[in-house]
């Protein structure tokens, strides 16, 4: 009986873990307009949905004033509670966003 209960719990935990992986908000690199590559991503944060819309509507401008894994929102200076992922076409563009 115990073996029967463990399997569904294990499967559910795998499904939940897989669903927490964030996809990039963009399909083209913010610097080169080339298609992004799966491994070339950085995470950023903003305080709310409105700031998320501002950031994603003009990623190159947002990246000029924000570093990856930021703790405060670049627009409001409030704590960054909404995290999102930005994709890049190559390590060169990814490095450009990190510096």
JOMO-V903524 format. One record per helix or strand of 2 or more residues. SS is the DSSP state (a for helix, b for strand). FROM is the first residue (numbers start at 1). LEN is the number of residues. If there is no record, write none. Layout:
# JOMO-V903524
((SS,FROM,LEN) (SS,FROM,LEN))
This chain:
# JOMO-V903524
((a,2,18) (b,41,6) (a,49,9) (a,59,7) (b,82,6) (a,91,8))
